[in-house]
Amino acid sequence: MPRIVVEVMPKPEILDPQGTAITHALGRLGFEGLGEVRQGKRFEVAVDAVDDATLARVREAAETLLSNPVIEDVVAVRAAD
Amino acid sequence: MPRIVVEVMPKPEILDPQGTAITHALGRLGFEGLGEVRQGKRFEVAVDAVDDATLARVREAAETLLSNPVIEDVVAVRAAD
């Protein structure tokens, strides 16, 4: 089955303690020169076909169930590579 | 600062209880016709420049810190849109 990818990230103004912890860990592991890390979610949704109607339905599902609109943004809804 | 996106997904053979729970919830919420959902992680890493060396360093960080190679695959390391 083809798949649609949904990408969700915390809103920029929202504190991301997990991302901050990763940022510090990268420094401790010697990955110098890499800046701030932010962590979000990635979903793959199996669909019958990737068409505009299905993309719209997956976006609606993303905005109601796969993300919390108060603290997260749906940053991408696209056909899987 | 430019950013590099890292996308991590559970290996196909790995059970994804969270994804299964979401799949059932979508059905209950009336999103008919959407198939199996799998959930992974998405990171944004701020970098000084997006070049091959930095992409390679971020991929190395992804494979050592941002994912668990036993149960997860790094499916993409790319410049943010």
Backbone of each chain as nested JSON, in Angstrom:
{
  "chains": [
    {"id": "A", "residues": [
      {"number": 1, "name": "MET", "atoms": {"N": [0.848, -1.208, 0.0], "CA": [0.0, 0.0, 0.0], "C": [0.875, 1.248, 0.0]}},
      {"number": 2, "name": "PRO", "atoms": {"N": [0.468, 2.259, -0.789], "CA": [1.216, 3.535, -0.726], "C": [1.051, 4.152, 0.66]}},
      {"number": 3, "name": "ARG", "atoms": {"N": [1.955, 5.041, 1.015], "CA": [1.907, 5.66, 2.347], "C": [2.028, 7.185, 2.263]}},
      {"number": 4, "name": "ILE", "atoms": {"N": [1.368, 7.82, 3.197], "CA": [1.474, 9.277, 3.334], "C": [2.236, 9.562, 4.625]}},
      {"number": 5, "name": "VAL", "atoms": {"N": [3.2, 10.464, 4.544], "CA": [4.016, 10.828, 5.709], "C": [3.454, 12.108, 6.336]}},
      {"number": 6, "name": "VAL", "atoms": {"N": [3.314, 12.082, 7.644], "CA": [2.89, 13.265, 8.403], "C": [4.034, 13.64, 9.34]}},
      {"number": 7, "name": "GLU", "atoms": {"N": [4.417, 14.895, 9.328], "CA": [5.494, 15.35, 10.204], "C": [4.949, 16.424, 11.156]}},
      {"number": 8, "name": "VAL", "atoms": {"N": [5.217, 16.237, 12.423], "CA": [4.695, 17.125, 13.475], "C": [5.868, 17.624, 14.323]}},
      {"number": 9, "name": "MET", "atoms": {"N": [5.927, 18.923, 14.565], "CA": [6.996, 19.477, 15.405], "C": [6.396, 20.346, 16.508]}},
      {"number": 10, "name": "PRO", "atoms": {"N": [7.086, 20.457, 17.651], "CA": [6.61, 21.396, 18.675], "C": [6.635, 22.823, 18.117]}},
      {"number": 11, "name": "LYS", "atoms": {"N": [5.666, 23.644, 18.499], "CA": [5.682, 25.045, 18.062], "C": [6.988, 25.695, 18.522]}},
      {"number": 12, "name": "PRO", "atoms": {"N": [7.545, 26.614, 17.713], "CA": [8.858, 27.195, 18.039], "C": [8.922, 27.8, 19.446]}},
      {"number": 13, "name": "GLU", "atoms": {"N": [7.808, 28.382, 19.894], "CA": [7.857, 29.065, 21.181], "C": [7.716, 28.094, 22.366]}},
      {"number": 14, "name": "ILE", "atoms": {"N": [7.471, 26.821, 22.055], "CA": [7.25, 25.837, 23.116], "C": [8.597, 25.258, 23.582]}},
      {"number": 15, "name": "LEU", "atoms": {"N": [8.806, 25.165, 24.882], "CA": [10.018, 24.547, 25.433], "C": [10.094, 23.088, 25.001]}},
      {"number": 16, "name": "ASP", "atoms": {"N": [11.289, 22.622, 24.629], "CA": [11.442, 21.235, 24.165], "C": [12.543, 20.58, 25.007]}},
      {"number": 17, "name": "PRO", "atoms": {"N": [12.211, 20.162, 26.25], "CA": [13.244, 19.619, 27.146], "C": [13.972, 18.41, 26.551]}},
      {"number": 18, "name": "GLN", "atoms": {"N": [13.22, 17.588, 25.795], "CA": [13.85, 16.405, 25.195], "C": [14.91, 16.848, 24.18]}},
      {"number": 19, "name": "GLY", "atoms": {"N": [14.547, 17.815, 23.362], "CA": [15.496, 18.316, 22.378], "C": [16.7, 18.952, 23.051]}},
      {"number": 20, "name": "THR", "atoms": {"N": [16.476, 19.664, 24.144], "CA": [17.581, 20.306, 24.878], "C": [18.518, 19.246, 25.444]}},
      {"number": 21, "name": "ALA", "atoms": {"N": [17.942, 18.177, 25.978], "CA": [18.768, 17.089, 26.538], "C": [19.62, 16.465, 25.431]}},
      {"number": 22, "name": "ILE", "atoms": {"N": [19.04, 16.288, 24.259], "CA": [19.779, 15.699, 23.129], "C": [20.897, 16.644, 22.688]}},
      {"number": 23, "name": "THR", "atoms": {"N": [20.569, 17.941, 22.656], "CA": [21.574, 18.931, 22.258], "C": [22.811, 18.809, 23.155]}},
      {"number": 24, "name": "HIS", "atoms": {"N": [22.605, 18.732, 24.457], "CA": [23.741, 18.623, 25.391], "C": [24.464, 17.289, 25.224]}},
      {"number": 25, "name": "ALA", "atoms": {"N": [23.687, 16.213, 24.999], "CA": [24.312, 14.894, 24.834], "C": [25.205, 14.881, 23.592]}},
      {"number": 26, "name": "LEU", "atoms": {"N": [24.745, 15.52, 22.526], "CA": [25.569, 15.565, 21.312], "C": [26.918, 16.222, 21.617]}},
      {"number": 27, "name": "GLY", "atoms": {"N": [26.882, 17.318, 22.387], "CA": [28.137, 17.989, 22.754], "C": [29.033, 17.06, 23.545]}},
      {"number": 28, "name": "ARG", "atoms": {"N": [28.454, 16.365, 24.515], "CA": [29.257, 15.443, 25.363], "C": [29.83, 14.307, 24.533]}},
      {"number": 29, "name": "LEU", "atoms": {"N": [29.124, 13.898, 23.457], "CA": [29.61, 12.775, 22.647], "C": [30.613, 13.235, 21.587]}},
      {"number": 30, "name": "GLY", "atoms": {"N": [30.944, 14.54, 21.643], "CA": [31.979, 15.028, 20.734], "C": [31.463, 15.512, 19.396]}},
      {"number": 31, "name": "PHE", "atoms": {"N": [30.141, 15.633, 19.256], "CA": [29.604, 16.172, 17.992], "C": [29.608, 17.696, 18.081]}},
      {"number": 32, "name": "GLU", "atoms": {"N": [30.836, 18.251, 17.999], "CA": [30.955, 19.721, 18.076], "C": [30.297, 20.365, 16.863]}},
      {"number": 33, "name": "GLY", "atoms": {"N": [29.937, 21.612, 16.991], "CA": [29.483, 22.384, 15.835], "C": [28.054, 22.107, 15.417]}},
      {"number": 34, "name": "LEU", "atoms": {"N": [27.365, 21.184, 16.125], "CA": [25.943, 20.986, 15.82], "C": [25.155, 21.813, 16.832]}},
      {"number": 35, "name": "GLY", "atoms": {"N": [24.178, 22.553, 16.356], "CA": [23.442, 23.463, 17.238], "C": [22.267, 22.788, 17.921]}},
      {"number": 36, "name": "GLU", "atoms": {"N": [21.231, 23.618, 18.158], "CA": [20.06, 23.152, 18.901], "C": [19.34, 22.033, 18.154]}},
      {"number": 37, "name": "VAL", "atoms": {"N": [18.892, 21.025, 18.918], "CA": [18.107, 19.923, 18.348], "C": [16.686, 20.044, 18.879]}},
      {"number": 38, "name": "ARG", "atoms": {"N": [15.702, 19.888, 17.987], "CA": [14.298, 19.827, 18.415], "C": [13.723, 18.495, 17.941]}},
      {"number": 39, "name": "GLN", "atoms": {"N": [12.9, 17.888, 18.817], "CA": [12.371, 16.568, 18.474], "C": [10.866, 16.644, 18.25]}},
      {"number": 40, "name": "GLY", "atoms": {"N": [10.407, 16.008, 17.158], "CA": [8.975, 15.933, 16.877], "C": [8.607, 14.506, 16.54]}},
      {"number": 41, "name": "LYS", "atoms": {"N": [7.507, 14.369, 15.802], "CA": [7.0, 13.033, 15.481], "C": [6.856, 12.88, 13.973]}},
      {"number": 42, "name": "ARG", "atoms": {"N": [6.981, 11.645, 13.531], "CA": [6.806, 11.319, 12.118], "C": [5.872, 10.109, 12.046]}},
      {"number": 43, "name": "PHE", "atoms": {"N": [4.85, 10.23, 11.202], "CA": [3.912, 9.117, 11.045], "C": [3.911, 8.675, 9.598]}},
      {"number": 44, "name": "GLU", "atoms": {"N": [3.688, 7.379, 9.395], "CA": [3.416, 6.873, 8.055], "C": [2.021, 6.263, 8.094]}},
      {"number": 45, "name": "VAL", "atoms": {"N": [1.156, 6.695, 7.196], "CA": [-0.23, 6.224, 7.143], "C": [-0.421, 5.467, 5.835]}},
      {"number": 46, "name": "ALA", "atoms": {"N": [-0.754, 4.182, 5.919], "CA": [-0.996, 3.389, 4.702], "C": [-2.347, 3.802, 4.13]}},
      {"number": 47, "name": "VAL", "atoms": {"N": [-2.386, 4.043, 2.836], "CA": [-3.631, 4.485, 2.178], "C": [-3.817, 3.691, 0.893]}},
      {"number": 48, "name": "ASP", "atoms": {"N": [-5.075, 3.713, 0.373], "CA": [-5.321, 2.999, -0.879], "C": [-4.655, 3.722, -2.056]}},
      {"number": 49, "name": "ALA", "atoms": {"N": [-4.749, 5.058, -2.033], "CA": [-4.141, 5.835, -3.12], "C": [-3.756, 7.205, -2.573]}},
      {"number": 50, "name": "VAL", "atoms": {"N": [-2.709, 7.789, -3.142], "CA": [-2.289, 9.119, -2.698], "C": [-2.893, 10.136, -3.667]}},
      {"number": 51, "name": "ASP", "atoms": {"N": [-4.068, 10.652, -3.296], "CA": [-4.687, 11.688, -4.123], "C": [-5.08, 12.859, -3.222]}},
      {"number": 52, "name": "ASP", "atoms": {"N": [-5.567, 13.941, -3.808], "CA": [-5.832, 15.166, -3.032], "C": [-6.824, 14.909, -1.905]}},
      {"number": 53, "name": "ALA", "atoms": {"N": [-7.853, 14.101, -2.208], "CA": [-8.879, 13.851, -1.182], "C": [-8.265, 13.109, 0.005]}},
      {"number": 54, "name": "THR", "atoms": {"N": [-7.438, 12.12, -0.287], "CA": [-6.819, 11.337, 0.788], "C": [-5.821, 12.192, 1.563]}},
      {"number": 55, "name": "LEU", "atoms": {"N": [-5.044, 13.008, 0.842], "CA": [-4.096, 13.905, 1.521], "C": [-4.853, 14.845, 2.466]}},
      {"number": 56, "name": "ALA", "atoms": {"N": [-6.02, 15.337, 1.997], "CA": [-6.817, 16.249, 2.842], "C": [-7.334, 15.507, 4.072]}},
      {"number": 57, "name": "ARG", "atoms": {"N": [-7.752, 14.249, 3.873], "CA": [-8.298, 13.484, 5.007], "C": [-7.181, 13.182, 6.019]}},
      {"number": 58, "name": "VAL", "atoms": {"N": [-5.997, 12.862, 5.508], "CA": [-4.869, 12.575, 6.413], "C": [-4.46, 13.855, 7.146]}},
      {"number": 59, "name": "ARG", "atoms": {"N": [-4.496, 15.011, 6.444], "CA": [-4.175, 16.268, 7.126], "C": [-5.187, 16.528, 8.249]}},
      {"number": 60, "name": "GLU", "atoms": {"N": [-6.457, 16.252, 7.986], "CA": [-7.484, 16.455, 9.014], "C": [-7.211, 15.53, 10.21]}},
      {"number": 61, "name": "ALA", "atoms": {"N": [-6.88, 14.268, 9.91], "CA": [-6.549, 13.32, 10.988], "C": [-5.314, 13.814, 11.746]}},
      {"number": 62, "name": "ALA", "atoms": {"N": [-4.341, 14.362, 11.013], "CA": [-3.106, 14.844, 11.644], "C": [-3.417, 15.987, 12.615]}},
      {"number": 63, "name": "GLU", "atoms": {"N": [-4.309, 16.862, 12.18], "CA": [-4.601, 18.04, 13.015], "C": [-5.537, 17.716, 14.177]}},
      {"number": 64, "name": "THR", "atoms": {"N": [-6.251, 16.571, 14.095], "CA": [-7.156, 16.24, 15.21], "C": [-6.586, 15.179, 16.135]}},
      {"number": 65, "name": "LEU", "atoms": {"N": [-5.867, 14.193, 15.555], "CA": [-5.432, 13.074, 16.41], "C": [-3.905, 12.946, 16.529]}},
      {"number": 66, "name": "LEU", "atoms": {"N": [-3.204, 13.25, 15.426], "CA": [-1.758, 12.97, 15.44], "C": [-0.951, 14.125, 16.033]}},
      {"number": 67, "name": "SER", "atoms": {"N": [-1.609, 15.234, 16.323], "CA": [-0.878, 16.359, 16.914], "C": [-1.766, 17.075, 17.921]}},
      {"number": 68, "name": "ASN", "atoms": {"N": [-1.12, 17.826, 18.796], "CA": [-1.863, 18.661, 19.755], "C": [-1.734, 20.096, 19.267]}},
      {"number": 69, "name": "PRO", "atoms": {"N": [-2.82, 20.639, 18.657], "CA": [-2.702, 21.959, 18.022], "C": [-2.296, 23.081, 18.977]}},
      {"number": 70, "name": "VAL", "atoms": {"N": [-2.417, 22.845, 20.276], "CA": [-2.034, 23.889, 21.233], "C": [-0.509, 24.029, 21.278]}},
      {"number": 71, "name": "ILE", "atoms": {"N": [0.216, 22.917, 21.159], "CA": [1.671, 22.975, 21.32], "C": [2.447, 22.463, 20.117]}},
      {"number": 72, "name": "GLU", "atoms": {"N": [1.737, 21.935, 19.121], "CA": [2.433, 21.361, 17.974], "C": [1.895, 21.909, 16.656]}},
      {"number": 73, "name": "ASP", "atoms": {"N": [2.769, 21.875, 15.633], "CA": [2.377, 22.232, 14.273], "C": [2.53, 20.997, 13.378]}},
      {"number": 74, "name": "VAL", "atoms": {"N": [1.57, 20.812, 12.468], "CA": [1.735, 19.783, 11.424], "C": [2.573, 20.45, 10.331]}},
      {"number": 75, "name": "VAL", "atoms": {"N": [3.826, 20.033, 10.179], "CA": [4.721, 20.753, 9.26], "C": [4.767, 20.13, 7.872]}},
      {"number": 76, "name": "ALA", "atoms": {"N": [4.275, 18.906, 7.739], "CA": [4.242, 18.306, 6.395], "C": [3.25, 17.15, 6.35]}},
      {"number": 77, "name": "VAL", "atoms": {"N": [2.532, 17.068, 5.209], "CA": [1.676, 15.914, 4.903], "C": [1.979, 15.626, 3.445]}},
      {"number": 78, "name": "ARG", "atoms": {"N": [2.683, 14.532, 3.162], "CA": [3.176, 14.314, 1.799], "C": [3.249, 12.819, 1.491]}},
      {"number": 79, "name": "ALA", "atoms": {"N": [3.32, 12.518, 0.219], "CA": [3.481, 11.115, -0.179], "C": [4.846, 10.636, 0.283]}},
      {"number": 80, "name": "ALA", "atoms": {"N": [4.927, 9.406, 0.778], "CA": [6.22, 8.86, 1.197], "C": [7.121, 8.727, -0.026]}},
      {"number": 81, "name": "ASP", "atoms": {"N": [8.447, 8.887, 0.225], "CA": [9.394, 8.794, -0.907], "C": [9.396, 7.374, -1.485]}}
    ]},
    {"id": "B", "residues": [
      {"number": 1, "name": "MET", "atoms": {"N": [19.718, 30.06, 11.704], "CA": [20.62, 28.971, 11.313], "C": [19.884, 27.956, 10.429]}},
      {"number": 2, "name": "PRO", "atoms": {"N": [20.591, 27.463, 9.376], "CA": [19.971, 26.394, 8.58], "C": [19.78, 25.148, 9.441]}},
      {"number": 3, "name": "ARG", "atoms": {"N": [18.873, 24.271, 9.032], "CA": [18.608, 23.045, 9.811], "C": [18.628, 21.8, 8.929]}},
      {"number": 4, "name": "ILE", "atoms": {"N": [19.032, 20.722, 9.567], "CA": [19.02, 19.415, 8.907], "C": [17.939, 18.579, 9.591]}},
      {"number": 5, "name": "VAL", "atoms": {"N": [17.119, 17.918, 8.788], "CA": [16.043, 17.08, 9.324], "C": [16.504, 15.628, 9.342]}},
      {"number": 6, "name": "VAL", "atoms": {"N": [16.257, 14.96, 10.468], "CA": [16.54, 13.524, 10.605], "C": [15.212, 12.815, 10.856]}},
      {"number": 7, "name": "GLU", "atoms": {"N": [14.941, 11.779, 10.091], "CA": [13.706, 11.034, 10.273], "C": [14.038, 9.588, 10.648]}},
      {"number": 8, "name": "VAL", "atoms": {"N": [13.426, 9.128, 11.71], "CA": [13.688, 7.79, 12.26], "C": [12.369, 7.038, 12.361]}},
      {"number": 9, "name": "MET", "atoms": {"N": [12.347, 5.791, 11.892], "CA": [11.135, 4.973, 11.991], "C": [11.462, 3.621, 12.616]}},
      {"number": 10, "name": "PRO", "atoms": {"N": [10.483, 2.992, 13.281], "CA": [10.726, 1.638, 13.781], "C": [10.979, 0.696, 12.602]}},
      {"number": 11, "name": "LYS", "atoms": {"N": [11.847, -0.276, 12.762], "CA": [12.075, -1.261, 11.7], "C": [10.753, -1.948, 11.373]}},
      {"number": 12, "name": "PRO", "atoms": {"N": [10.517, -2.283, 10.087], "CA": [9.216, -2.834, 9.693], "C": [8.805, -4.054, 10.524]}},
      {"number": 13, "name": "GLU", "atoms": {"N": [9.791, -4.876, 10.9], "CA": [9.424, -6.118, 11.602], "C": [9.141, -5.881, 13.093]}},
      {"number": 14, "name": "ILE", "atoms": {"N": [9.355, -4.658, 13.546], "CA": [9.193, -4.371, 14.975], "C": [7.724, -4.007, 15.267]}},
      {"number": 15, "name": "LEU", "atoms": {"N": [7.148, -4.583, 16.319], "CA": [5.787, -4.237, 16.74], "C": [5.721, -2.76, 17.11]}},
      {"number": 16, "name": "ASP", "atoms": {"N": [4.664, -2.076, 16.695], "CA": [4.535, -0.637, 16.98], "C": [3.195, -0.402, 17.686]}},
      {"number": 17, "name": "PRO", "atoms": {"N": [3.121, -0.725, 19.015], "CA": [1.842, -0.616, 19.73], "C": [1.229, 0.774, 19.65]}},
      {"number": 18, "name": "GLN", "atoms": {"N": [2.086, 1.795, 19.664], "CA": [1.567, 3.166, 19.596], "C": [0.869, 3.387, 18.246]}},
      {"number": 19, "name": "GLY", "atoms": {"N": [1.54, 2.944, 17.198], "CA": [0.954, 3.082, 15.866], "C": [-0.351, 2.306, 15.748]}},
      {"number": 20, "name": "THR", "atoms": {"N": [-0.385, 1.123, 16.344], "CA": [-1.606, 0.294, 16.299], "C": [-2.747, 0.993, 17.034]}},
      {"number": 21, "name": "ALA", "atoms": {"N": [-2.425, 1.586, 18.18], "CA": [-3.459, 2.308, 18.951], "C": [-4.006, 3.474, 18.127]}},
      {"number": 22, "name": "ILE", "atoms": {"N": [-3.135, 4.166, 17.43], "CA": [-3.569, 5.306, 16.608], "C": [-4.43, 4.811, 15.453]}},
      {"number": 23, "name": "THR", "atoms": {"N": [-4.018, 3.686, 14.86], "CA": [-4.786, 3.126, 13.75], "C": [-6.231, 2.873, 14.191]}},
      {"number": 24, "name": "HIS", "atoms": {"N": [-6.402, 2.258, 15.35], "CA": [-7.765, 1.968, 15.834], "C": [-8.509, 3.259, 16.17]}},
      {"number": 25, "name": "ALA", "atoms": {"N": [-7.789, 4.217, 16.745], "CA": [-8.445, 5.486, 17.114], "C": [-8.952, 6.213, 15.87]}},
      {"number": 26, "name": "LEU", "atoms": {"N": [-8.165, 6.152, 14.796], "CA": [-8.61, 6.806, 13.545], "C": [-9.919, 6.201, 13.083]}},
      {"number": 27, "name": "GLY", "atoms": {"N": [-10.021, 4.861, 13.182], "CA": [-11.266, 4.195, 12.785], "C": [-12.43, 4.669, 13.639]}},
      {"number": 28, "name": "ARG", "atoms": {"N": [-12.211, 4.737, 14.955], "CA": [-13.28, 5.163, 15.885], "C": [-13.69, 6.613, 15.626]}},
      {"number": 29, "name": "LEU", "atoms": {"N": [-12.735, 7.431, 15.142], "CA": [-13.058, 8.853, 14.917], "C": [-13.683, 9.068, 13.534]}},
      {"number": 30, "name": "GLY", "atoms": {"N": [-13.9, 7.962, 12.83], "CA": [-14.604, 8.077, 11.563], "C": [-13.707, 8.297, 10.363]}},
      {"number": 31, "name": "PHE", "atoms": {"N": [-12.392, 8.152, 10.549], "CA": [-11.488, 8.292, 9.4], "C": [-11.394, 6.939, 8.687]}},
      {"number": 32, "name": "GLU", "atoms": {"N": [-12.486, 6.591, 8.013], "CA": [-12.503, 5.318, 7.286], "C": [-11.481, 5.334, 6.157]}},
      {"number": 33, "name": "GLY", "atoms": {"N": [-11.068, 4.155, 5.738], "CA": [-10.248, 4.052, 4.527], "C": [-8.795, 4.384, 4.733]}},
      {"number": 34, "name": "LEU", "atoms": {"N": [-8.41, 4.758, 5.971], "CA": [-6.987, 4.971, 6.229], "C": [-6.452, 3.685, 6.854]}},
      {"number": 35, "name": "GLY", "atoms": {"N": [-5.327, 3.218, 6.362], "CA": [-4.799, 1.927, 6.823], "C": [-3.924, 2.073, 8.043]}},
      {"number": 36, "name": "GLU", "atoms": {"N": [-2.933, 1.147, 8.122], "CA": [-2.06, 1.082, 9.289], "C": [-1.243, 2.364, 9.451]}},
      {"number": 37, "name": "VAL", "atoms": {"N": [-1.107, 2.816, 10.717], "CA": [-0.289, 3.991, 11.034], "C": [0.943, 3.51, 11.805]}},
      {"number": 38, "name": "ARG", "atoms": {"N": [2.113, 4.007, 11.418], "CA": [3.329, 3.72, 12.199], "C": [3.897, 5.062, 12.667]}},
      {"number": 39, "name": "GLN", "atoms": {"N": [4.395, 5.076, 13.909], "CA": [4.898, 6.344, 14.452], "C": [6.402, 6.276, 14.655]}},
      {"number": 40, "name": "GLY", "atoms": {"N": [7.092, 7.337, 14.207], "CA": [8.537, 7.437, 14.417], "C": [8.876, 8.799, 14.971]}},
      {"number": 41, "name": "LYS", "atoms": {"N": [10.123, 9.199, 14.739], "CA": [10.594, 10.464, 15.316], "C": [11.153, 11.36, 14.208]}},
      {"number": 42, "name": "ARG", "atoms": {"N": [11.06, 12.645, 14.456], "CA": [11.602, 13.622, 13.506], "C": [12.414, 14.627, 14.318]}},
      {"number": 43, "name": "PHE", "atoms": {"N": [13.648, 14.868, 13.87], "CA": [14.497, 15.828, 14.572], "C": [14.871, 16.944, 13.612]}},
      {"number": 44, "name": "GLU", "atoms": {"N": [15.037, 18.143, 14.175], "CA": [15.645, 19.236, 13.412], "C": [16.918, 19.633, 14.15]}},
      {"number": 45, "name": "VAL", "atoms": {"N": [18.028, 19.64, 13.43], "CA": [19.323, 19.978, 14.022], "C": [19.816, 21.281, 13.389]}},
      {"number": 46, "name": "ALA", "atoms": {"N": [20.009, 22.304, 14.212], "CA": [20.525, 23.582, 13.693], "C": [22.013, 23.41, 13.403]}},
      {"number": 47, "name": "VAL", "atoms": {"N": [22.437, 23.866, 12.234], "CA": [23.843, 23.726, 11.825], "C": [24.326, 25.059, 11.247]}},
      {"number": 48, "name": "ASP", "atoms": {"N": [25.664, 25.182, 11.156], "CA": [26.204, 26.415, 10.57], "C": [25.961, 26.448, 9.059]}},
      {"number": 49, "name": "ALA", "atoms": {"N": [26.148, 25.273, 8.42], "CA": [25.942, 25.207, 6.966], "C": [25.522, 23.783, 6.611]}},
      {"number": 50, "name": "VAL", "atoms": {"N": [24.722, 23.661, 5.567], "CA": [24.299, 22.324, 5.127], "C": [25.231, 21.904, 3.992]}},
      {"number": 51, "name": "ASP", "atoms": {"N": [26.293, 21.171, 4.354], "CA": [27.21, 20.647, 3.337], "C": [27.411, 19.154, 3.588]}},
      {"number": 52, "name": "ASP", "atoms": {"N": [28.136, 18.492, 2.693], "CA": [28.265, 17.027, 2.793], "C": [28.874, 16.604, 4.12]}},
      {"number": 53, "name": "ALA", "atoms": {"N": [29.882, 17.341, 4.558], "CA": [30.557, 16.965, 5.811], "C": [29.575, 17.049, 6.986]}},
      {"number": 54, "name": "THR", "atoms": {"N": [28.785, 18.114, 7.019], "CA": [27.83, 18.29, 8.122], "C": [26.727, 17.24, 8.032]}},
      {"number": 55, "name": "LEU", "atoms": {"N": [26.254, 16.96, 6.819], "CA": [25.232, 15.924, 6.646], "C": [25.76, 14.574, 7.148]}},
      {"number": 56, "name": "ALA", "atoms": {"N": [27.034, 14.302, 6.853], "CA": [27.625, 13.028, 7.297], "C": [27.722, 13.002, 8.826]}},
      {"number": 57, "name": "ARG", "atoms": {"N": [28.08, 14.141, 9.415], "CA": [28.221, 14.19, 10.884], "C": [26.849, 14.014, 11.546]}},
      {"number": 58, "name": "VAL", "atoms": {"N": [25.831, 14.641, 10.954], "CA": [24.476, 14.518, 11.523], "C": [23.977, 13.088, 11.361]}},
      {"number": 59, "name": "ARG", "atoms": {"N": [24.31, 12.437, 10.201], "CA": [23.887, 11.037, 10.025], "C": [24.558, 10.168, 11.107]}},
      {"number": 60, "name": "GLU", "atoms": {"N": [25.831, 10.443, 11.377], "CA": [26.537, 9.668, 12.406], "C": [25.867, 9.877, 13.773]}},
      {"number": 61, "name": "ALA", "atoms": {"N": [25.524, 11.137, 14.073], "CA": [24.838, 11.432, 15.344], "C": [23.484, 10.732, 15.371]}},
      {"number": 62, "name": "ALA", "atoms": {"N": [22.796, 10.701, 14.211], "CA": [21.479, 10.061, 14.128], "C": [21.598, 8.566, 14.431]}},
      {"number": 63, "name": "GLU", "atoms": {"N": [22.631, 7.958, 13.882], "CA": [22.779, 6.503, 14.049], "C": [23.315, 6.127, 15.422]}},
      {"number": 64, "name": "THR", "atoms": {"N": [23.933, 7.089, 16.141], "CA": [24.472, 6.731, 17.461], "C": [23.579, 7.214, 18.603]}},
      {"number": 65, "name": "LEU", "atoms": {"N": [22.964, 8.41, 18.414], "CA": [22.23, 8.98, 19.566], "C": [20.732, 9.145, 19.3]}},
      {"number": 66, "name": "LEU", "atoms": {"N": [20.379, 9.499, 18.05], "CA": [18.97, 9.851, 17.792], "C": [18.127, 8.622, 17.462]}},
      {"number": 67, "name": "SER", "atoms": {"N": [18.761, 7.471, 17.307], "CA": [17.977, 6.26, 17.016], "C": [18.615, 5.067, 17.73]}},
      {"number": 68, "name": "ASN", "atoms": {"N": [17.798, 4.031, 17.877], "CA": [18.306, 2.772, 18.451], "C": [18.429, 1.79, 17.284]}},
      {"number": 69, "name": "PRO", "atoms": {"N": [19.679, 1.569, 16.82], "CA": [19.852, 0.759, 15.599], "C": [19.278, -0.657, 15.695]}},
      {"number": 70, "name": "VAL", "atoms": {"N": [19.01, -1.126, 16.902], "CA": [18.449, -2.474, 17.042], "C": [16.992, -2.49, 16.576]}},
      {"number": 71, "name": "ILE", "atoms": {"N": [16.247, -1.445, 16.85], "CA": [14.807, -1.455, 16.545], "C": [14.376, -0.343, 15.595]}},
      {"number": 72, "name": "GLU", "atoms": {"N": [15.305, 0.558, 15.242], "CA": [14.914, 1.697, 14.407], "C": [15.841, 1.861, 13.214]}},
      {"number": 73, "name": "ASP", "atoms": {"N": [15.298, 2.479, 12.154], "CA": [16.088, 2.825, 10.972], "C": [16.104, 4.348, 10.823]}},
      {"number": 74, "name": "VAL", "atoms": {"N": [17.258, 4.897, 10.456], "CA": [17.312, 6.317, 10.074], "C": [16.874, 6.368, 8.614]}},
      {"number": 75, "name": "VAL", "atoms": {"N": [15.683, 6.908, 8.355], "CA": [15.145, 6.829, 6.984], "C": [15.453, 8.071, 6.153]}},
      {"number": 76, "name": "ALA", "atoms": {"N": [15.868, 9.128, 6.814], "CA": [16.236, 10.329, 6.028], "C": [17.107, 11.263, 6.862]}},
      {"number": 77, "name": "VAL", "atoms": {"N": [18.097, 11.851, 6.184], "CA": [18.904, 12.939, 6.753], "C": [19.004, 13.947, 5.622]}},
      {"number": 78, "name": "ARG", "atoms": {"N": [18.327, 15.081, 5.756], "CA": [18.233, 15.998, 4.619], "C": [18.136, 17.447, 5.097]}},
      {"number": 79, "name": "ALA", "atoms": {"N": [18.407, 18.366, 4.206], "CA": [18.249, 19.787, 4.541], "C": [16.768, 20.059, 4.777]}},
      {"number": 80, "name": "ALA", "atoms": {"N": [16.466, 20.875, 5.786], "CA": [15.061, 21.232, 6.038], "C": [14.533, 22.024, 4.847]}},
      {"number": 81, "name": "ASP", "atoms": {"N": [13.199, 21.884, 4.588], "CA": [12.609, 22.603, 3.451], "C": [12.676, 24.107, 3.692]}}
    ]}
  ]
}
